[in-house]
Amino acid sequence: MTEKSGYELVKFFFLMTFAAAIPAIVSGGIAERARFYPVLAATFLTVAFIYPLFEGISWNGNFGIQA
């Protein structure tokens, strides 16, 4: 069994901060103009589906786009 250097965990938390910052920026731009549940749904979709797709393309080289 090989020991990991912790790079994967550091990378996970580094990228998670970006995933958390994106909805915060959007919600700050539409503060007091939007209802809570649609913003919550949009945040969920962004963080669960859209962000991982583009994060995988840019940071992990998925789909061969960065190759």
mmCIF file as Biopython writes it, N, C-alpha, C and O atoms, coordinates in Angstrom:
data_model
#
loop_
_atom_site.group_PDB
_atom_site.id
_atom_site.type_symbol
_atom_site.label_atom_id
_atom_site.label_alt_id
_atom_site.label_comp_id
_atom_site.label_asym_id
_atom_site.label_entity_id
_atom_site.label_seq_id
_atom_site.pdbx_PDB_ins_code
_atom_site.Cartn_x
_atom_site.Cartn_y
_atom_site.Cartn_z
_atom_site.occupancy
_atom_site.B_iso_or_equiv
_atom_site.auth_seq_id
_atom_site.auth_asym_id
_atom_site.pdbx_PDB_model_num
ATOM 1   N N  . MET A ? 1  ? 0.844   -1.182 0.000   1.0 0.0 1  A 1 
ATOM 2   C CA . MET A ? 1  ? 0.000   0.000  0.000   1.0 0.0 1  A 1 
ATOM 3   C C  . MET A ? 1  ? 0.889   1.244  0.000   1.0 0.0 1  A 1 
ATOM 4   O O  . MET A ? 1  ? 1.810   1.362  0.808   1.0 0.0 1  A 1 
ATOM 5   N N  . THR A ? 2  ? 0.606   2.146  -0.894  1.0 0.0 2  A 1 
ATOM 6   C CA . THR A ? 2  ? 1.396   3.371  -0.968  1.0 0.0 2  A 1 
ATOM 7   C C  . THR A ? 2  ? 0.737   4.455  -0.129  1.0 0.0 2  A 1 
ATOM 8   O O  . THR A ? 2  ? -0.488  4.533  -0.035  1.0 0.0 2  A 1 
ATOM 9   N N  . GLU A ? 3  ? 1.564   5.280  0.472   1.0 0.0 3  A 1 
ATOM 10  C CA . GLU A ? 3  ? 1.033   6.385  1.246   1.0 0.0 3  A 1 
ATOM 11  C C  . GLU A ? 3  ? 0.890   7.598  0.351   1.0 0.0 3  A 1 
ATOM 12  O O  . GLU A ? 3  ? 1.733   7.861  -0.506  1.0 0.0 3  A 1 
ATOM 13  N N  . LYS A ? 4  ? -0.179  8.325  0.558   1.0 0.0 4  A 1 
ATOM 14  C CA . LYS A ? 4  ? -0.420  9.509  -0.250  1.0 0.0 4  A 1 
ATOM 15  C C  . LYS A ? 4  ? 0.200   10.720 0.436   1.0 0.0 4  A 1 
ATOM 16  O O  . LYS A ? 4  ? 0.330   10.760 1.659   1.0 0.0 4  A 1 
ATOM 17  N N  . SER A ? 5  ? 0.575   11.690 -0.361  1.0 0.0 5  A 1 
ATOM 18  C CA . SER A ? 5  ? 1.253   12.865 0.177   1.0 0.0 5  A 1 
ATOM 19  C C  . SER A ? 5  ? 0.278   13.906 0.718   1.0 0.0 5  A 1 
ATOM 20  O O  . SER A ? 5  ? 0.706   14.891 1.320   1.0 0.0 5  A 1 
ATOM 21  N N  . GLY A ? 6  ? -0.992  13.712 0.522   1.0 0.0 6  A 1 
ATOM 22  C CA . GLY A ? 6  ? -1.970  14.703 0.957   1.0 0.0 6  A 1 
ATOM 23  C C  . GLY A ? 6  ? -2.334  15.686 -0.140  1.0 0.0 6  A 1 
ATOM 24  O O  . GLY A ? 6  ? -3.193  16.547 0.053   1.0 0.0 6  A 1 
ATOM 25  N N  . TYR A ? 7  ? -1.686  15.564 -1.289  1.0 0.0 7  A 1 
ATOM 26  C CA . TYR A ? 7  ? -1.961  16.480 -2.397  1.0 0.0 7  A 1 
ATOM 27  C C  . TYR A ? 7  ? -3.418  16.398 -2.840  1.0 0.0 7  A 1 
ATOM 28  O O  . TYR A ? 7  ? -4.032  17.423 -3.135  1.0 0.0 7  A 1 
ATOM 29  N N  . GLU A ? 8  ? -3.969  15.202 -2.887  1.0 0.0 8  A 1 
ATOM 30  C CA . GLU A ? 8  ? -5.357  15.035 -3.328  1.0 0.0 8  A 1 
ATOM 31  C C  . GLU A ? 8  ? -6.316  15.752 -2.402  1.0 0.0 8  A 1 
ATOM 32  O O  . GLU A ? 8  ? -7.280  16.364 -2.862  1.0 0.0 8  A 1 
ATOM 33  N N  . LEU A ? 9  ? -6.066  15.685 -1.099  1.0 0.0 9  A 1 
ATOM 34  C CA . LEU A ? 9  ? -6.934  16.346 -0.130  1.0 0.0 9  A 1 
ATOM 35  C C  . LEU A ? 9  ? -6.802  17.865 -0.214  1.0 0.0 9  A 1 
ATOM 36  O O  . LEU A ? 9  ? -7.801  18.580 -0.132  1.0 0.0 9  A 1 
ATOM 37  N N  . VAL A ? 10 ? -5.596  18.349 -0.375  1.0 0.0 10 A 1 
ATOM 38  C CA . VAL A ? 10 ? -5.376  19.792 -0.524  1.0 0.0 10 A 1 
ATOM 39  C C  . VAL A ? 10 ? -6.049  20.294 -1.797  1.0 0.0 10 A 1 
ATOM 40  O O  . VAL A ? 10 ? -6.683  21.350 -1.798  1.0 0.0 10 A 1 
ATOM 41  N N  . LYS A ? 11 ? -5.908  19.539 -2.867  1.0 0.0 11 A 1 
ATOM 42  C CA . LYS A ? 11 ? -6.533  19.928 -4.138  1.0 0.0 11 A 1 
ATOM 43  C C  . LYS A ? 11 ? -8.051  19.937 -4.018  1.0 0.0 11 A 1 
ATOM 44  O O  . LYS A ? 11 ? -8.716  20.823 -4.553  1.0 0.0 11 A 1 
ATOM 45  N N  . PHE A ? 12 ? -8.603  18.940 -3.307  1.0 0.0 12 A 1 
ATOM 46  C CA . PHE A ? 12 ? -10.046 18.881 -3.112  1.0 0.0 12 A 1 
ATOM 47  C C  . PHE A ? 12 ? -10.554 20.128 -2.399  1.0 0.0 12 A 1 
ATOM 48  O O  . PHE A ? 12 ? -11.515 20.749 -2.852  1.0 0.0 12 A 1 
ATOM 49  N N  . PHE A ? 13 ? -9.925  20.498 -1.295  1.0 0.0 13 A 1 
ATOM 50  C CA . PHE A ? 13 ? -10.378 21.665 -0.544  1.0 0.0 13 A 1 
ATOM 51  C C  . PHE A ? 13 ? -10.122 22.966 -1.301  1.0 0.0 13 A 1 
ATOM 52  O O  . PHE A ? 13 ? -10.907 23.908 -1.198  1.0 0.0 13 A 1 
ATOM 53  N N  . PHE A ? 14 ? -9.034  23.022 -2.056  1.0 0.0 14 A 1 
ATOM 54  C CA . PHE A ? 14 ? -8.750  24.193 -2.886  1.0 0.0 14 A 1 
ATOM 55  C C  . PHE A ? 14 ? -9.853  24.404 -3.919  1.0 0.0 14 A 1 
ATOM 56  O O  . PHE A ? 14 ? -10.356 25.516 -4.081  1.0 0.0 14 A 1 
ATOM 57  N N  . LEU A ? 15 ? -10.224 23.336 -4.612  1.0 0.0 15 A 1 
ATOM 58  C CA . LEU A ? 15 ? -11.266 23.442 -5.627  1.0 0.0 15 A 1 
ATOM 59  C C  . LEU A ? 15 ? -12.648 23.614 -5.005  1.0 0.0 15 A 1 
ATOM 60  O O  . LEU A ? 15 ? -13.527 24.220 -5.619  1.0 0.0 15 A 1 
ATOM 61  N N  . MET A ? 16 ? -12.854 23.089 -3.793  1.0 0.0 16 A 1 
ATOM 62  C CA . MET A ? 16 ? -14.132 23.262 -3.120  1.0 0.0 16 A 1 
ATOM 63  C C  . MET A ? 16 ? -14.373 24.725 -2.748  1.0 0.0 16 A 1 
ATOM 64  O O  . MET A ? 16 ? -15.518 25.175 -2.716  1.0 0.0 16 A 1 
ATOM 65  N N  . THR A ? 17 ? -13.302 25.469 -2.467  1.0 0.0 17 A 1 
ATOM 66  C CA . THR A ? 17 ? -13.483 26.891 -2.166  1.0 0.0 17 A 1 
ATOM 67  C C  . THR A ? 17 ? -14.014 27.644 -3.380  1.0 0.0 17 A 1 
ATOM 68  O O  . THR A ? 17 ? -14.820 28.563 -3.236  1.0 0.0 17 A 1 
ATOM 69  N N  . PHE A ? 18 ? -13.571 27.266 -4.569  1.0 0.0 18 A 1 
ATOM 70  C CA . PHE A ? 18 ? -14.112 27.886 -5.775  1.0 0.0 18 A 1 
ATOM 71  C C  . PHE A ? 18 ? -15.578 27.504 -5.984  1.0 0.0 18 A 1 
ATOM 72  O O  . PHE A ? 18 ? -16.394 28.334 -6.384  1.0 0.0 18 A 1 
ATOM 73  N N  . ALA A ? 19 ? -15.900 26.248 -5.710  1.0 0.0 19 A 1 
ATOM 74  C CA . ALA A ? 19 ? -17.286 25.802 -5.842  1.0 0.0 19 A 1 
ATOM 75  C C  . ALA A ? 19 ? -18.183 26.545 -4.866  1.0 0.0 19 A 1 
ATOM 76  O O  . ALA A ? 19 ? -19.349 26.786 -5.178  1.0 0.0 19 A 1 
ATOM 77  N N  . ALA A ? 20 ? -17.686 26.909 -3.713  1.0 0.0 20 A 1 
ATOM 78  C CA . ALA A ? 20 ? -18.469 27.665 -2.742  1.0 0.0 20 A 1 
ATOM 79  C C  . ALA A ? 20 ? -18.515 29.152 -3.082  1.0 0.0 20 A 1 
ATOM 80  O O  . ALA A ? 20 ? -19.498 29.826 -2.774  1.0 0.0 20 A 1 
ATOM 81  N N  . ALA A ? 21 ? -17.472 29.662 -3.707  1.0 0.0 21 A 1 
ATOM 82  C CA . ALA A ? 21 ? -17.419 31.087 -4.018  1.0 0.0 21 A 1 
ATOM 83  C C  . ALA A ? 21 ? -18.336 31.473 -5.172  1.0 0.0 21 A 1 
ATOM 84  O O  . ALA A ? 21 ? -18.876 32.580 -5.184  1.0 0.0 21 A 1 
ATOM 85  N N  . ILE A ? 22 ? -18.519 30.597 -6.124  1.0 0.0 22 A 1 
ATOM 86  C CA . ILE A ? 22 ? -19.344 30.926 -7.293  1.0 0.0 22 A 1 
ATOM 87  C C  . ILE A ? 22 ? -20.778 31.265 -6.901  1.0 0.0 22 A 1 
ATOM 88  O O  . ILE A ? 22 ? -21.266 32.319 -7.308  1.0 0.0 22 A 1 
ATOM 89  N N  . PRO A ? 23 ? -21.487 30.424 -6.126  1.0 0.0 23 A 1 
ATOM 90  C CA . PRO A ? 23 ? -22.847 30.801 -5.726  1.0 0.0 23 A 1 
ATOM 91  C C  . PRO A ? 23 ? -22.879 32.029 -4.822  1.0 0.0 23 A 1 
ATOM 92  O O  . PRO A ? 23 ? -23.854 32.780 -4.841  1.0 0.0 23 A 1 
ATOM 93  N N  . ALA A ? 24 ? -21.829 32.245 -4.029  1.0 0.0 24 A 1 
ATOM 94  C CA . ALA A ? 24 ? -21.796 33.433 -3.164  1.0 0.0 24 A 1 
ATOM 95  C C  . ALA A ? 24 ? -21.725 34.706 -3.992  1.0 0.0 24 A 1 
ATOM 96  O O  . ALA A ? 24 ? -22.380 35.694 -3.661  1.0 0.0 24 A 1 
ATOM 97  N N  . ILE A ? 25 ? -20.950 34.697 -5.049  1.0 0.0 25 A 1 
ATOM 98  C CA . ILE A ? 25 ? -20.852 35.865 -5.927  1.0 0.0 25 A 1 
ATOM 99  C C  . ILE A ? 25 ? -22.179 36.112 -6.626  1.0 0.0 25 A 1 
ATOM 100 O O  . ILE A ? 25 ? -22.641 37.250 -6.705  1.0 0.0 25 A 1 
ATOM 101 N N  . VAL A ? 26 ? -22.792 35.052 -7.132  1.0 0.0 26 A 1 
ATOM 102 C CA . VAL A ? 26 ? -24.080 35.196 -7.827  1.0 0.0 26 A 1 
ATOM 103 C C  . VAL A ? 26 ? -25.161 35.689 -6.873  1.0 0.0 26 A 1 
ATOM 104 O O  . VAL A ? 26 ? -25.917 36.600 -7.211  1.0 0.0 26 A 1 
ATOM 105 N N  . SER A ? 27 ? -25.238 35.097 -5.688  1.0 0.0 27 A 1 
ATOM 106 C CA . SER A ? 27 ? -26.282 35.509 -4.755  1.0 0.0 27 A 1 
ATOM 107 C C  . SER A ? 27 ? -26.060 36.933 -4.269  1.0 0.0 27 A 1 
ATOM 108 O O  . SER A ? 27 ? -27.026 37.634 -3.968  1.0 0.0 27 A 1 
ATOM 109 N N  . GLY A ? 28 ? -24.818 37.373 -4.187  1.0 0.0 28 A 1 
ATOM 110 C CA . GLY A ? 28 ? -24.554 38.759 -3.822  1.0 0.0 28 A 1 
ATOM 111 C C  . GLY A ? 28 ? -25.018 39.721 -4.901  1.0 0.0 28 A 1 
ATOM 112 O O  . GLY A ? 28 ? -25.423 40.844 -4.601  1.0 0.0 28 A 1 
ATOM 113 N N  . GLY A ? 29 ? -24.962 39.297 -6.135  1.0 0.0 29 A 1 
ATOM 114 C CA . GLY A ? 29 ? -25.400 40.151 -7.232  1.0 0.0 29 A 1 
ATOM 115 C C  . GLY A ? 29 ? -26.904 40.268 -7.348  1.0 0.0 29 A 1 
ATOM 116 O O  . GLY A ? 29 ? -27.412 41.249 -7.892  1.0 0.0 29 A 1 
ATOM 117 N N  . ILE A ? 30 ? -27.620 39.284 -6.845  1.0 0.0 30 A 1 
ATOM 118 C CA . ILE A ? 30 ? -29.081 39.320 -6.960  1.0 0.0 30 A 1 
ATOM 119 C C  . ILE A ? 30 ? -29.752 39.415 -5.593  1.0 0.0 30 A 1 
ATOM 120 O O  . ILE A ? 30 ? -30.929 39.085 -5.448  1.0 0.0 30 A 1 
ATOM 121 N N  . ALA A ? 31 ? -28.999 39.866 -4.594  1.0 0.0 31 A 1 
ATOM 122 C CA . ALA A ? 31 ? -29.537 39.971 -3.240  1.0 0.0 31 A 1 
ATOM 123 C C  . ALA A ? 31 ? -30.770 40.871 -3.226  1.0 0.0 31 A 1 
ATOM 124 O O  . ALA A ? 31 ? -30.793 41.913 -3.881  1.0 0.0 31 A 1 
ATOM 125 N N  . GLU A ? 32 ? -31.763 40.475 -2.497  1.0 0.0 32 A 1 
ATOM 126 C CA . GLU A ? 32 ? -33.042 41.174 -2.324  1.0 0.0 32 A 1 
ATOM 127 C C  . GLU A ? 32 ? -33.867 41.252 -3.601  1.0 0.0 32 A 1 
ATOM 128 O O  . GLU A ? 32 ? -34.882 41.947 -3.635  1.0 0.0 32 A 1 
ATOM 129 N N  . ARG A ? 33 ? -33.452 40.557 -4.643  1.0 0.0 33 A 1 
ATOM 130 C CA . ARG A ? 33 ? -34.230 40.559 -5.887  1.0 0.0 33 A 1 
ATOM 131 C C  . ARG A ? 33 ? -34.765 39.184 -6.233  1.0 0.0 33 A 1 
ATOM 132 O O  . ARG A ? 33 ? -35.601 39.050 -7.127  1.0 0.0 33 A 1 
ATOM 133 N N  . ALA A ? 34 ? -34.294 38.165 -5.538  1.0 0.0 34 A 1 
ATOM 134 C CA . ALA A ? 34 ? -34.689 36.801 -5.868  1.0 0.0 34 A 1 
ATOM 135 C C  . ALA A ? 34 ? -35.226 36.101 -4.630  1.0 0.0 34 A 1 
ATOM 136 O O  . ALA A ? 34 ? -34.909 36.465 -3.498  1.0 0.0 34 A 1 
ATOM 137 N N  . ARG A ? 35 ? -36.035 35.103 -4.872  1.0 0.0 35 A 1 
ATOM 138 C CA . ARG A ? 35 ? -36.555 34.293 -3.775  1.0 0.0 35 A 1 
ATOM 139 C C  . ARG A ? 35 ? -35.517 33.261 -3.363  1.0 0.0 35 A 1 
ATOM 140 O O  . ARG A ? 35 ? -34.615 32.924 -4.129  1.0 0.0 35 A 1 
ATOM 141 N N  . PHE A ? 36 ? -35.661 32.767 -2.138  1.0 0.0 36 A 1 
ATOM 142 C CA . PHE A ? 36 ? -34.652 31.888 -1.574  1.0 0.0 36 A 1 
ATOM 143 C C  . PHE A ? 36 ? -34.585 30.538 -2.274  1.0 0.0 36 A 1 
ATOM 144 O O  . PHE A ? 36 ? -33.493 30.093 -2.629  1.0 0.0 36 A 1 
ATOM 145 N N  . TYR A ? 37 ? -35.711 29.876 -2.482  1.0 0.0 37 A 1 
ATOM 146 C CA . TYR A ? 37 ? -35.688 28.507 -3.010  1.0 0.0 37 A 1 
ATOM 147 C C  . TYR A ? 37 ? -35.218 28.408 -4.456  1.0 0.0 37 A 1 
ATOM 148 O O  . TYR A ? 37 ? -34.504 27.457 -4.775  1.0 0.0 37 A 1 
ATOM 149 N N  . PRO A ? 38 ? -35.572 29.328 -5.351  1.0 0.0 38 A 1 
ATOM 150 C CA . PRO A ? 38 ? -34.962 29.255 -6.691  1.0 0.0 38 A 1 
ATOM 151 C C  . PRO A ? 38 ? -33.443 29.474 -6.675  1.0 0.0 38 A 1 
ATOM 152 O O  . PRO A ? 38 ? -32.716 28.852 -7.449  1.0 0.0 38 A 1 
ATOM 153 N N  . VAL A ? 39 ? -32.972 30.356 -5.792  1.0 0.0 39 A 1 
ATOM 154 C CA . VAL A ? 39 ? -31.530 30.557 -5.679  1.0 0.0 39 A 1 
ATOM 155 C C  . VAL A ? 39 ? -30.872 29.307 -5.103  1.0 0.0 39 A 1 
ATOM 156 O O  . VAL A ? 39 ? -29.779 28.928 -5.524  1.0 0.0 39 A 1 
ATOM 157 N N  . LEU A ? 40 ? -31.533 28.672 -4.147  1.0 0.0 40 A 1 
ATOM 158 C CA . LEU A ? 40 ? -31.017 27.431 -3.578  1.0 0.0 40 A 1 
ATOM 159 C C  . LEU A ? 40 ? -30.942 26.327 -4.630  1.0 0.0 40 A 1 
ATOM 160 O O  . LEU A ? 40 ? -29.968 25.577 -4.681  1.0 0.0 40 A 1 
ATOM 161 N N  . ALA A ? 41 ? -31.969 26.233 -5.461  1.0 0.0 41 A 1 
ATOM 162 C CA . ALA A ? 41 ? -31.973 25.230 -6.534  1.0 0.0 41 A 1 
ATOM 163 C C  . ALA A ? 41 ? -30.875 25.522 -7.561  1.0 0.0 41 A 1 
ATOM 164 O O  . ALA A ? 41 ? -30.191 24.605 -8.014  1.0 0.0 41 A 1 
ATOM 165 N N  . ALA A ? 42 ? -30.709 26.782 -7.924  1.0 0.0 42 A 1 
ATOM 166 C CA . ALA A ? 42 ? -29.665 27.144 -8.884  1.0 0.0 42 A 1 
ATOM 167 C C  . ALA A ? 42 ? -28.279 26.886 -8.304  1.0 0.0 42 A 1 
ATOM 168 O O  . ALA A ? 42 ? -27.374 26.460 -9.022  1.0 0.0 42 A 1 
ATOM 169 N N  . THR A ? 43 ? -28.107 27.141 -7.012  1.0 0.0 43 A 1 
ATOM 170 C CA . THR A ? 43 ? -26.838 26.854 -6.352  1.0 0.0 43 A 1 
ATOM 171 C C  . THR A ? 43 ? -26.546 25.367 -6.370  1.0 0.0 43 A 1 
ATOM 172 O O  . THR A ? 43 ? -25.422 24.954 -6.659  1.0 0.0 43 A 1 
ATOM 173 N N  . PHE A ? 44 ? -27.547 24.564 -6.065  1.0 0.0 44 A 1 
ATOM 174 C CA . PHE A ? 44 ? -27.374 23.117 -6.082  1.0 0.0 44 A 1 
ATOM 175 C C  . PHE A ? 44 ? -26.977 22.632 -7.470  1.0 0.0 44 A 1 
ATOM 176 O O  . PHE A ? 44 ? -26.043 21.840 -7.603  1.0 0.0 44 A 1 
ATOM 177 N N  . LEU A ? 45 ? -27.670 23.094 -8.504  1.0 0.0 45 A 1 
ATOM 178 C CA . LEU A ? 45 ? -27.344 22.664 -9.862  1.0 0.0 45 A 1 
ATOM 179 C C  . LEU A ? 45 ? -25.946 23.097 -10.283 1.0 0.0 45 A 1 
ATOM 180 O O  . LEU A ? 45 ? -25.218 22.347 -10.933 1.0 0.0 45 A 1 
ATOM 181 N N  . THR A ? 46 ? -25.585 24.313 -9.905  1.0 0.0 46 A 1 
ATOM 182 C CA . THR A ? 46 ? -24.262 24.817 -10.275 1.0 0.0 46 A 1 
ATOM 183 C C  . THR A ? 46 ? -23.154 24.026 -9.604  1.0 0.0 46 A 1 
ATOM 184 O O  . THR A ? 46 ? -22.198 23.605 -10.254 1.0 0.0 46 A 1 
ATOM 185 N N  . VAL A ? 47 ? -23.286 23.827 -8.303  1.0 0.0 47 A 1 
ATOM 186 C CA . VAL A ? 47 ? -22.215 23.155 -7.552  1.0 0.0 47 A 1 
ATOM 187 C C  . VAL A ? 47 ? -22.204 21.653 -7.808  1.0 0.0 47 A 1 
ATOM 188 O O  . VAL A ? 47 ? -21.138 21.038 -7.793  1.0 0.0 47 A 1 
ATOM 189 N N  . ALA A ? 48 ? -23.354 21.055 -8.040  1.0 0.0 48 A 1 
ATOM 190 C CA . ALA A ? 48 ? -23.417 19.603 -8.199  1.0 0.0 48 A 1 
ATOM 191 C C  . ALA A ? 48 ? -23.131 19.132 -9.622  1.0 0.0 48 A 1 
ATOM 192 O O  . ALA A ? 48 ? -22.592 18.041 -9.805  1.0 0.0 48 A 1 
ATOM 193 N N  . PHE A ? 49 ? -23.476 19.921 -10.624 1.0 0.0 49 A 1 
ATOM 194 C CA . PHE A ? 49 ? -23.361 19.432 -12.000 1.0 0.0 49 A 1 
ATOM 195 C C  . PHE A ? 49 ? -22.483 20.301 -12.896 1.0 0.0 49 A 1 
ATOM 196 O O  . PHE A ? 49 ? -21.589 19.780 -13.562 1.0 0.0 49 A 1 
ATOM 197 N N  . ILE A ? 50 ? -22.714 21.585 -12.927 1.0 0.0 50 A 1 
ATOM 198 C CA . ILE A ? 50 ? -22.017 22.451 -13.876 1.0 0.0 50 A 1 
ATOM 199 C C  . ILE A ? 50 ? -20.564 22.660 -13.479 1.0 0.0 50 A 1 
ATOM 200 O O  . ILE A ? 50 ? -19.664 22.487 -14.301 1.0 0.0 50 A 1 
ATOM 201 N N  . TYR A ? 51 ? -20.326 23.033 -12.214 1.0 0.0 51 A 1 
ATOM 202 C CA . TYR A ? 51 ? -18.949 23.274 -11.775 1.0 0.0 51 A 1 
ATOM 203 C C  . TYR A ? 51 ? -18.063 22.034 -11.904 1.0 0.0 51 A 1 
ATOM 204 O O  . TYR A ? 51 ? -16.958 22.149 -12.436 1.0 0.0 51 A 1 
ATOM 205 N N  . PRO A ? 52 ? -18.492 20.851 -11.445 1.0 0.0 52 A 1 
ATOM 206 C CA . PRO A ? 52 ? -17.603 19.686 -11.588 1.0 0.0 52 A 1 
ATOM 207 C C  . PRO A ? 52 ? -17.258 19.360 -13.049 1.0 0.0 52 A 1 
ATOM 208 O O  . PRO A ? 52 ? -16.154 18.897 -13.337 1.0 0.0 52 A 1 
ATOM 209 N N  . LEU A ? 53 ? -18.186 19.597 -13.952 1.0 0.0 53 A 1 
ATOM 210 C CA . LEU A ? 53 ? -17.904 19.345 -15.367 1.0 0.0 53 A 1 
ATOM 211 C C  . LEU A ? 53 ? -16.767 20.225 -15.857 1.0 0.0 53 A 1 
ATOM 212 O O  . LEU A ? 53 ? -15.800 19.730 -16.437 1.0 0.0 53 A 1 
ATOM 213 N N  . PHE A ? 54 ? -16.878 21.527 -15.628 1.0 0.0 54 A 1 
ATOM 214 C CA . PHE A ? 54 ? -15.853 22.442 -16.115 1.0 0.0 54 A 1 
ATOM 215 C C  . PHE A ? 54 ? -14.569 22.359 -15.293 1.0 0.0 54 A 1 
ATOM 216 O O  . PHE A ? 54 ? -13.481 22.575 -15.826 1.0 0.0 54 A 1 
ATOM 217 N N  . GLU A ? 55 ? -14.683 22.053 -14.022 1.0 0.0 55 A 1 
ATOM 218 C CA . GLU A ? 55 ? -13.490 21.841 -13.188 1.0 0.0 55 A 1 
ATOM 219 C C  . GLU A ? 55 ? -12.723 20.625 -13.682 1.0 0.0 55 A 1 
ATOM 220 O O  . GLU A ? 55 ? -11.494 20.647 -13.744 1.0 0.0 55 A 1 
ATOM 221 N N  . GLY A ? 56 ? -13.434 19.576 -14.030 1.0 0.0 56 A 1 
ATOM 222 C CA . GLY A ? 56 ? -12.781 18.383 -14.546 1.0 0.0 56 A 1 
ATOM 223 C C  . GLY A ? 56 ? -12.092 18.627 -15.869 1.0 0.0 56 A 1 
ATOM 224 O O  . GLY A ? 56 ? -11.034 18.057 -16.137 1.0 0.0 56 A 1 
ATOM 225 N N  . ILE A ? 57 ? -12.677 19.460 -16.689 1.0 0.0 57 A 1 
ATOM 226 C CA . ILE A ? 57 ? -12.058 19.787 -17.972 1.0 0.0 57 A 1 
ATOM 227 C C  . ILE A ? 57 ? -10.795 20.618 -17.765 1.0 0.0 57 A 1 
ATOM 228 O O  . ILE A ? 57 ? -9.764  20.341 -18.378 1.0 0.0 57 A 1 
ATOM 229 N N  . SER A ? 58 ? -10.869 21.628 -16.909 1.0 0.0 58 A 1 
ATOM 230 C CA . SER A ? 58 ? -9.743  22.551 -16.787 1.0 0.0 58 A 1 
ATOM 231 C C  . SER A ? 58 ? -8.626  22.036 -15.889 1.0 0.0 58 A 1 
ATOM 232 O O  . SER A ? 58 ? -7.454  22.245 -16.204 1.0 0.0 58 A 1 
ATOM 233 N N  . TRP A ? 59 ? -8.944  21.373 -14.786 1.0 0.0 59 A 1 
ATOM 234 C CA . TRP A ? 59 ? -7.914  20.965 -13.847 1.0 0.0 59 A 1 
ATOM 235 C C  . TRP A ? 59 ? -7.479  19.518 -14.022 1.0 0.0 59 A 1 
ATOM 236 O O  . TRP A ? 59 ? -6.330  19.192 -13.724 1.0 0.0 59 A 1 
ATOM 237 N N  . ASN A ? 60 ? -8.342  18.652 -14.487 1.0 0.0 60 A 1 
ATOM 238 C CA . ASN A ? 60 ? -7.995  17.234 -14.571 1.0 0.0 60 A 1 
ATOM 239 C C  . ASN A ? 60 ? -7.830  16.728 -16.000 1.0 0.0 60 A 1 
ATOM 240 O O  . ASN A ? 60 ? -7.479  15.566 -16.205 1.0 0.0 60 A 1 
ATOM 241 N N  . GLY A ? 61 ? -8.072  17.565 -16.970 1.0 0.0 61 A 1 
ATOM 242 C CA . GLY A ? 61 ? -7.872  17.159 -18.360 1.0 0.0 61 A 1 
ATOM 243 C C  . GLY A ? 61 ? -8.912  16.174 -18.864 1.0 0.0 61 A 1 
ATOM 244 O O  . GLY A ? 61 ? -8.629  15.401 -19.780 1.0 0.0 61 A 1 
ATOM 245 N N  . ASN A ? 62 ? -10.092 16.181 -18.297 1.0 0.0 62 A 1 
ATOM 246 C CA . ASN A ? 62 ? -11.149 15.266 -18.754 1.0 0.0 62 A 1 
ATOM 247 C C  . ASN A ? 62 ? -11.619 15.633 -20.155 1.0 0.0 62 A 1 
ATOM 248 O O  . ASN A ? 62 ? -11.540 16.794 -20.556 1.0 0.0 62 A 1 
ATOM 249 N N  . PHE A ? 63 ? -12.094 14.677 -20.874 1.0 0.0 63 A 1 
ATOM 250 C CA . PHE A ? 63 ? -12.677 14.820 -22.217 1.0 0.0 63 A 1 
ATOM 251 C C  . PHE A ? 63 ? -11.649 15.234 -23.275 1.0 0.0 63 A 1 
ATOM 252 O O  . PHE A ? 63 ? -12.031 15.507 -24.413 1.0 0.0 63 A 1 
ATOM 253 N N  . GLY A ? 64 ? -10.372 15.286 -22.936 1.0 0.0 64 A 1 
ATOM 254 C CA . GLY A ? 64 ? -9.329  15.575 -23.909 1.0 0.0 64 A 1 
ATOM 255 C C  . GLY A ? 64 ? -9.310  16.980 -24.453 1.0 0.0 64 A 1 
ATOM 256 O O  . GLY A ? 64 ? -8.664  17.222 -25.472 1.0 0.0 64 A 1 
ATOM 257 N N  . ILE A ? 65 ? -9.981  17.909 -23.827 1.0 0.0 65 A 1 
ATOM 258 C CA . ILE A ? 65 ? -10.036 19.287 -24.341 1.0 0.0 65 A 1 
ATOM 259 C C  . ILE A ? 65 ? -8.717  20.011 -24.117 1.0 0.0 65 A 1 
ATOM 260 O O  . ILE A ? 65 ? -8.280  20.780 -24.973 1.0 0.0 65 A 1 
ATOM 261 N N  . GLN A ? 66 ? -8.072  19.771 -22.965 1.0 0.0 66 A 1 
ATOM 262 C CA . GLN A ? 66 ? -6.814  20.448 -22.663 1.0 0.0 66 A 1 
ATOM 263 C C  . GLN A ? 66 ? -5.611  19.765 -23.293 1.0 0.0 66 A 1 
ATOM 264 O O  . GLN A ? 66 ? -4.501  20.294 -23.237 1.0 0.0 66 A 1 
ATOM 265 N N  . ALA A ? 67 ? -5.812  18.614 -23.883 1.0 0.0 67 A 1 
ATOM 266 C CA . ALA A ? 67 ? -4.670  17.838 -24.395 1.0 0.0 67 A 1 
ATOM 267 C C  . ALA A ? 67 ? -3.975  18.501 -25.550 1.0 0.0 67 A 1 
ATOM 268 O O  . ALA A ? 67 ? -3.002  17.961 -26.077 1.0 0.0 67 A 1 
#
